[in-house]
């Protein structure tokens, strides 16, 4: 949790000022769903992003069924 909030703070919150809570909420959502979850490399996935991991898993599955 601490690592996530540090990343959020450094990458988003320290760089912008928000006019409203709603604007901050939207920016946080876009950061998390647009970059943090799909693009960030995860140690549990062999330091691949979820998108890359999913594509490689699908290729392995396809080659195993052929």
Secondary structure, DSSP 8 states (H G I E B T S, - for coil): -HHHHHHHIIIIITT---SSHHHHHHHHHHHIIIIIHHHSEEGGGTSEEHHHHHHHHHHHHHHHH-
